[in-house]
């Protein structure tokens, strides 16, 4: 089915801003076909209640985030909920599962809901439980207290396996449903916010469910299992969760780095042991993270779990391995993506766009951007697509007389480049741009 104008504009807006589109990624996927069968098999395993872990490695420009969102699209098509969390030292350190859980809940998506999916799923689940209770012969449907009691008991029965190790999840949901039946909207919202990991929920709200404090790492582990149970009972196949940019662990303070690496090892073991049925966990990182001295190698048990023998020739890499590698873009792939973007561009002057931005223009722009970046094609995709959309396609669309062959000259400003792109372009940074981590320096000594 052809993408709608709204979807096309959404994709083009992301590329214009130099970011990876959140939706429609499958329309731009080039060179990922070799992973399709293995990914689908692993999603099917998760749908059967197994846990699946996969690591994806690649240098900057190989499309790790793109790959993760491509898999998200496949997971959504198969009926999974999906969530994406970017690892960072301050916002989402890997060793704090409570923060990972909160960010995952915030970004949770399904085919039906692009945002607010968790609240919508809980609403649907409560409604289904109520319908089941009210369908019992002779049940007093007009007795709100009895409805709340019966639904609460059914709710806890459905979460019995979760409650065996983490009873708080079911207890808070039961209190939340009771508050809704009693039309205590603020209390119900507050309890659900606490369950989602939001900080600073009032003590009076927590007292209603007999809970104290905030969610910690141990509690969050149980809440992830609770989330998986709710997803299963609302018709989801499971949860596909991305932990993106794991390489940031290398830049963290020593003690935080060690905790994060150990947390990753624990996650792999928990997924493999079946502690999280229906969870497909995907972690992305650079080769330096998997092989460098400040990454996975610092924790031998983690290195053993993630080890894959990669041959010099990637032709015969296995897509079913626990760790797979993405290859840098070549010119052919870069031009093909450019052509797809051009063909997606919503225009009121299709003939002008087709004549002014032919394949030769797309190829020439790809070569020019690559040339400005020292010939490193793998670094070029982000800037190439940004220039193609913002500098070429937009101008051809808006100005009838604009001809990129005569009126456009490529320029790349340091301000629009990230660190890897500036390095490839040989652009010098000013002293004010350089961040000094003196604490880490002292610690390494």
C-alpha positions as CSV (number, residue, x, y, z in Angstrom):
1,X,0.0,0.0,0.0
2,X,1.3,3.4,-1.0
3,X,2.2,5.7,2.0
4,X,-0.2,8.6,2.7
5,X,0.7,12.2,2.1
6,X,0.9,12.6,5.9
7,X,3.3,9.7,6.3
8,X,5.5,11.0,3.4
9,X,5.6,14.5,4.9
10,X,6.6,13.0,8.3
11,X,9.4,11.1,6.7
12,X,10.7,14.1,4.8
13,X,10.5,16.3,7.8
14,X,12.7,14.0,9.8
15,X,15.3,13.7,7.0
16,X,15.2,17.5,6.5
17,X,16.1,17.8,10.2
18,X,18.9,15.3,9.9
19,X,17.2,12.6,12.0
20,X,15.9,9.1,11.4
21,X,12.2,8.9,10.8
22,X,10.2,7.2,13.5
23,X,7.7,5.7,11.1
24,X,7.9,4.7,7.4
25,X,11.4,3.4,7.8
26,X,10.7,0.3,5.7
27,X,10.2,2.6,2.7
28,X,13.9,3.6,2.8
29,X,15.5,0.3,3.8
30,X,18.2,-0.7,1.4
31,X,20.6,-3.6,2.0
32,X,18.8,-5.0,5.1
33,X,17.0,-7.8,3.3
34,X,19.6,-10.4,4.4
35,X,18.5,-9.9,8.0
36,X,14.8,-10.3,7.3
37,X,14.4,-14.1,7.7
38,X,16.4,-14.3,10.9
39,X,14.7,-11.3,12.5
40,X,11.3,-12.8,11.7
41,X,12.3,-16.1,13.2
42,X,13.4,-14.4,16.4
43,X,10.2,-12.4,16.6
44,X,8.2,-15.6,16.2
45,X,10.2,-17.2,19.1
46,X,9.4,-14.2,21.3
47,X,5.7,-14.4,20.3
48,X,5.8,-18.0,21.6
49,X,6.8,-16.7,25.0
50,X,10.5,-17.0,24.8
51,X,13.1,-14.3,25.5
52,X,15.3,-13.1,22.7
53,X,18.5,-11.0,22.9
54,X,20.4,-9.6,20.0
55,X,23.3,-7.1,19.7
56,X,23.9,-5.0,16.6
57,X,27.3,-3.4,15.9
58,X,28.3,-0.8,13.4
59,X,30.4,2.3,13.0
60,X,28.8,5.7,12.7
61,X,26.8,6.0,9.5
62,X,26.1,2.2,9.1
63,X,22.5,2.8,10.3
64,X,22.2,1.2,13.7
65,X,19.2,3.4,14.7
66,X,17.8,2.9,11.2
67,X,18.1,-0.8,11.6
68,X,16.5,-0.8,15.0
69,X,13.5,1.1,13.7
70,X,13.3,-1.1,10.7
71,X,12.9,-4.1,13.1
72,X,10.4,-2.1,15.1
73,X,8.3,-1.8,12.0
74,X,8.4,-5.6,11.5
75,X,7.6,-6.2,15.1
76,X,4.6,-3.8,15.0
77,X,3.3,-5.7,11.9
78,X,3.5,-8.9,13.9
79,X,1.5,-7.5,16.7
80,X,4.2,-6.6,19.2
81,X,4.4,-3.4,21.3
82,X,7.7,-1.6,20.7
83,X,9.8,0.8,22.7
84,X,13.1,2.6,22.2
85,X,15.5,3.9,24.9
86,X,18.7,5.8,24.3
87,X,21.4,5.0,26.8
88,X,23.1,8.0,28.4
89,X,25.1,8.7,31.5
90,X,22.7,11.2,33.1
91,X,19.2,10.4,31.7
92,X,19.2,6.7,31.2
93,X,22.2,4.9,32.7
94,X,22.0,1.2,31.9
95,X,22.5,0.0,35.4
96,X,19.4,1.8,36.6
97,X,16.6,-0.5,35.3
98,X,14.0,1.7,36.9
99,X,15.0,4.5,34.5
100,X,15.1,2.2,31.5
101,X,11.6,1.0,32.5
102,X,10.2,4.5,32.8
103,X,11.7,5.6,29.4
104,X,10.4,2.4,27.8
105,X,6.9,3.0,29.1
106,X,7.0,6.6,27.9
107,X,8.0,5.5,24.4
108,X,5.8,2.5,24.2
109,X,3.9,2.1,20.8
110,X,1.5,-0.3,19.2
111,X,-0.1,-0.5,15.9
112,X,-3.1,1.3,17.4
113,X,-1.4,4.0,19.5
114,X,1.6,6.0,18.5
115,X,1.7,7.7,21.9
116,X,0.2,7.0,25.3
117,X,0.1,3.3,24.5
118,X,0.5,2.1,28.1
119,X,-2.5,4.1,29.4
120,X,-4.6,3.0,26.5
121,X,-3.6,-0.7,27.0
122,X,-4.5,-0.5,30.7
123,X,-7.9,1.1,29.8
124,X,-8.6,-1.7,27.3
125,X,-7.6,-4.4,29.8
126,X,-9.8,-2.9,32.6
127,X,-12.7,-2.8,30.2
128,X,-12.1,-6.5,29.1
129,X,-12.0,-7.6,32.8
130,X,-15.2,-5.7,33.6
131,X,-16.9,-7.2,30.6
132,X,-15.9,-10.7,31.8
133,X,-17.2,-10.0,35.3
134,X,-20.4,-8.5,34.2
135,X,-21.1,-11.4,31.9
136,X,-21.4,-13.8,34.9
137,X,-24.9,-15.0,35.4
138,X,-26.7,-13.0,38.1
139,X,-23.8,-10.6,38.8
140,X,-25.1,-7.4,40.4
141,X,-23.9,-5.0,37.6
142,X,-25.3,-1.9,39.4
143,X,-23.1,-2.5,42.6
144,X,-20.0,-0.5,41.9
145,X,-18.2,-1.9,45.0
146,X,-18.9,-5.5,44.0
147,X,-17.7,-4.7,40.4
148,X,-14.4,-3.3,41.8
149,X,-14.0,-6.3,44.2
150,X,-14.6,-8.9,41.5
151,X,-12.5,-7.2,38.9
152,X,-9.7,-6.8,41.4
153,X,-9.7,-10.5,42.2
154,X,-9.7,-11.4,38.5
155,X,-6.9,-8.9,37.9
156,X,-4.7,-10.5,40.6
157,X,-5.5,-14.0,39.3
158,X,-4.3,-13.0,35.8
159,X,-1.1,-11.5,37.3
160,X,-0.5,-14.4,39.7
161,X,2.9,-15.3,38.2
162,X,4.1,-11.7,38.4
163,X,2.7,-11.3,41.9
164,X,4.6,-14.3,43.2
165,X,7.8,-12.2,43.0
166,X,6.5,-8.6,42.7
167,X,3.0,-8.2,44.2
168,X,3.1,-4.4,44.0
169,X,2.3,-4.3,40.3
170,X,-1.0,-6.0,40.7
171,X,-1.8,-4.2,43.9
172,X,-1.4,-0.8,42.3
173,X,-3.4,-1.8,39.3
174,X,-6.2,-3.0,41.6
175,X,-6.2,0.2,43.5
176,X,-6.2,2.2,40.2
177,X,-9.2,0.3,39.0
178,X,-11.1,0.8,42.3
179,X,-10.4,4.5,42.1
180,X,-11.8,4.6,38.6
181,X,-15.0,2.8,39.6
182,X,-15.4,5.3,42.5
183,X,-14.8,8.1,40.0
184,X,-11.7,9.3,41.8
185,X,-10.0,10.3,38.6
186,X,-7.0,12.2,40.1
187,X,-6.2,9.2,42.4
188,X,-6.4,6.7,39.5
189,X,-4.2,8.9,37.3
190,X,-1.7,9.3,40.1
191,X,-1.5,5.5,40.8
192,X,-1.0,4.8,37.1
193,X,1.7,7.5,36.9
194,X,3.6,5.8,39.8
195,X,3.2,2.5,38.0
196,X,4.8,4.1,35.0
197,X,7.8,5.1,37.0
198,X,7.1,8.8,37.3
199,X,8.9,10.4,40.2
200,X,7.3,12.8,42.7
201,X,3.9,11.1,43.0
202,X,2.3,12.3,46.2
203,X,2.4,10.2,49.4
204,X,-1.4,10.3,49.7
205,X,-1.7,8.6,46.3
206,X,0.7,5.9,47.2
207,X,-1.0,5.2,50.5
208,X,-4.2,4.2,48.5
209,X,-2.2,1.2,47.2
210,X,-0.2,0.8,50.4
211,X,3.1,1.5,48.6
212,X,6.0,3.7,49.6
213,X,8.9,5.5,47.9
214,X,9.8,5.2,44.2
215,X,10.4,2.3,41.9
216,X,13.9,0.8,42.3
217,X,15.9,-1.6,40.1
218,X,14.4,-4.7,41.8
219,X,10.9,-3.4,41.6
220,X,11.4,-2.4,37.9
221,X,12.4,-5.9,37.0
222,X,9.1,-7.2,38.3
223,X,7.2,-4.4,36.6
224,X,8.7,-5.3,33.2
225,X,7.3,-8.8,33.8
226,X,4.0,-7.2,34.7
227,X,4.0,-5.2,31.5
228,X,4.7,-8.3,29.5
229,X,1.7,-10.0,31.2
230,X,-0.6,-7.1,30.4
231,X,0.6,-7.0,26.8
232,X,-0.1,-10.7,26.4
233,X,-3.6,-10.3,27.9
234,X,-4.5,-7.4,25.6
235,X,-3.6,-9.4,22.5
236,X,0.1,-8.3,22.0
237,X,2.6,-10.9,20.9
238,X,5.3,-9.4,23.2
239,X,7.6,-6.4,23.6
240,X,10.4,-5.4,21.2
241,X,12.7,-3.1,23.3
242,X,15.7,-1.3,21.8
243,X,18.6,0.0,24.0
244,X,20.3,2.3,21.5
245,X,23.8,3.8,21.7
246,X,25.3,1.4,24.3
247,X,28.7,2.8,23.4
248,X,28.0,5.7,25.7
249,X,28.9,3.3,28.5
250,X,32.6,3.7,27.6
251,X,32.5,7.4,28.4
252,X,31.0,7.0,31.8
253,X,32.7,7.2,35.2
254,X,34.6,4.0,36.0
255,X,32.2,2.8,38.7
256,X,29.1,3.6,36.6
257,X,30.7,1.9,33.6
258,X,31.3,-1.3,35.6
259,X,27.8,-1.3,36.9
260,X,26.3,-0.8,33.5
261,X,28.3,-3.6,31.9
262,X,27.3,-6.0,34.7
263,X,23.7,-4.8,34.3
264,X,23.9,-5.7,30.6
265,X,25.3,-9.2,31.4
266,X,22.4,-9.7,33.9
267,X,19.8,-8.6,31.3
268,X,21.2,-11.1,28.8
269,X,21.1,-13.9,31.4
270,X,17.6,-13.0,32.5
271,X,16.3,-12.9,29.0
272,X,17.9,-16.2,28.2
273,X,16.6,-17.9,31.3
274,X,13.0,-17.0,30.4
275,X,12.5,-14.4,33.2
276,X,11.0,-12.0,30.6
277,X,8.7,-14.1,28.4
278,X,7.9,-12.4,25.2
279,X,10.7,-9.8,25.4
280,X,12.9,-9.2,22.4
281,X,15.8,-7.1,23.5
282,X,18.0,-5.4,20.9
283,X,21.1,-3.5,21.9
284,X,23.1,-1.4,19.5
285,X,26.7,-0.2,19.8
286,X,29.9,0.6,17.9
287,X,32.7,-1.9,17.3
288,X,34.8,-0.1,19.8
289,X,32.2,-0.8,22.5
290,X,32.2,-4.6,21.7
291,X,36.0,-4.8,21.3
292,X,37.6,-1.8,23.0
293,X,39.3,-1.7,26.4
294,X,36.5,0.5,28.0
295,X,33.6,-1.6,26.7
296,X,32.5,-5.2,26.8
297,X,36.0,-6.6,27.2
298,X,36.2,-5.1,30.7
299,X,33.8,-7.7,31.8
300,X,34.9,-11.2,30.6
301,X,31.6,-12.9,31.4
302,X,29.8,-10.4,29.2
303,X,32.4,-10.7,26.4
304,X,31.9,-14.5,26.4
305,X,28.2,-14.1,26.0
306,X,28.5,-11.7,23.1
307,X,31.5,-13.2,21.3
308,X,31.1,-13.9,17.6
309,X,33.9,-14.8,15.3
310,X,33.7,-12.3,12.5
311,X,35.7,-13.1,9.4
312,X,37.5,-10.4,7.5
313,X,35.0,-11.0,4.6
314,X,31.5,-10.2,5.8
315,X,29.9,-12.1,2.9
316,X,29.1,-15.2,5.0
317,X,28.2,-13.5,8.3
318,X,25.3,-15.3,10.0
319,X,22.2,-13.2,10.7
320,X,21.2,-15.6,13.4
321,X,24.2,-14.9,15.6
322,X,23.7,-13.2,18.9
323,X,25.8,-10.3,17.5
324,X,25.5,-9.0,13.9
325,X,27.4,-6.3,12.2
326,X,26.1,-3.7,9.8
327,X,28.3,-2.7,6.9
328,X,29.0,0.9,5.8
329,X,27.1,2.4,2.9
330,X,28.6,2.2,-0.5
331,X,27.8,4.6,-3.3
332,X,25.2,2.3,-4.8
333,X,23.2,2.0,-1.6
334,X,23.5,5.8,-1.0
335,X,22.1,6.6,-4.4
336,X,19.3,4.1,-4.1
337,X,18.1,5.6,-0.8
338,X,18.3,9.1,-2.4
339,X,16.1,7.9,-5.3
340,X,13.6,6.5,-2.9
341,X,13.4,9.7,-1.0
342,X,13.0,11.7,-4.2
343,X,10.1,9.4,-5.2
344,X,8.5,9.8,-1.8
345,X,8.6,13.6,-2.0
346,X,5.0,15.0,-2.1
347,X,5.0,17.5,-4.9
348,X,2.5,19.7,-6.8
349,X,4.9,19.7,-9.8
350,X,5.9,16.1,-10.4
351,X,7.1,16.6,-13.9
352,X,9.4,19.5,-12.9
353,X,10.7,17.4,-10.0
354,X,11.4,14.4,-12.2
355,X,13.2,16.4,-14.9
356,X,15.3,18.6,-12.5
357,X,16.2,15.9,-10.0
358,X,17.0,12.8,-12.1
359,X,19.2,9.9,-11.1
360,X,22.2,11.7,-12.4
361,X,21.6,14.7,-10.0
362,X,21.0,12.3,-7.1
363,X,24.3,10.5,-7.8
364,X,26.2,13.7,-8.3
365,X,25.0,15.0,-4.9
366,X,25.9,11.8,-3.2
367,X,29.4,12.0,-4.7
368,X,29.8,15.6,-3.7
369,X,28.8,15.0,-0.1
370,X,31.1,12.0,0.1
371,X,33.9,14.0,-1.4
372,X,33.5,16.7,1.2
373,X,33.7,14.0,3.9
374,X,37.1,12.7,2.7
375,X,35.5,10.0,0.5
376,X,34.0,8.2,3.5
377,X,30.7,7.0,2.1
378,X,29.7,5.5,5.5
379,X,29.7,8.9,7.1
380,X,27.6,10.5,4.3
381,X,24.0,9.3,4.6
382,X,22.6,11.8,7.1
383,X,24.1,14.9,5.5
384,X,23.3,13.6,2.0
385,X,19.7,13.1,2.7
386,X,19.4,16.4,4.6
387,X,20.9,18.2,1.6
388,X,18.8,16.3,-0.9
389,X,15.6,17.2,0.8
390,X,16.2,20.7,2.2
391,X,18.6,22.1,-0.4
392,X,17.4,20.4,-3.6
393,X,13.9,18.9,-3.5
394,X,12.4,21.7,-1.5
395,X,13.8,24.4,-3.8
396,X,12.7,22.7,-6.9
397,X,9.3,22.4,-5.4
398,X,9.0,26.0,-4.3
399,X,10.8,27.8,-7.1
400,X,9.8,27.1,-10.7
401,X,13.1,28.5,-12.1
402,X,15.4,26.7,-9.7
403,X,17.6,24.1,-11.5
404,X,20.1,22.4,-9.2
405,X,22.5,21.8,-12.1
406,X,22.8,25.5,-12.6
407,X,21.9,27.2,-9.3
408,X,23.1,24.9,-6.5
409,X,26.5,24.5,-5.1
410,X,27.0,22.2,-2.1
411,X,28.4,23.6,1.1
412,X,28.8,21.9,4.5
413,X,29.1,24.2,7.5
414,X,30.8,22.9,10.7
415,X,27.7,23.9,12.7
416,X,25.5,21.3,10.9
417,X,28.0,18.5,11.3
418,X,28.4,16.1,14.3
419,X,31.8,15.1,15.6
420,X,32.3,12.2,13.2
421,X,31.3,14.2,10.2
422,X,33.7,17.1,11.2
423,X,36.5,14.6,11.6
424,X,35.9,13.1,8.2
425,X,35.7,16.5,6.6
426,X,38.9,17.6,8.3
427,X,37.2,20.5,10.0
428,X,39.1,21.9,13.0
429,X,37.2,22.5,16.2
430,X,37.8,25.5,18.4
431,X,39.1,25.0,21.9
432,X,35.6,26.1,23.2
433,X,34.1,23.0,21.5
434,X,36.2,20.5,23.3
435,X,34.8,18.9,26.4
436,X,37.3,18.0,29.1
437,X,36.3,15.1,31.5
438,X,38.9,15.7,34.1
439,X,37.3,13.4,36.6
440,X,37.6,10.5,34.2
441,X,41.2,11.4,33.5
442,X,42.1,11.3,37.2
443,X,40.3,8.0,37.6
444,X,41.9,6.3,34.7
445,X,45.3,7.2,36.2
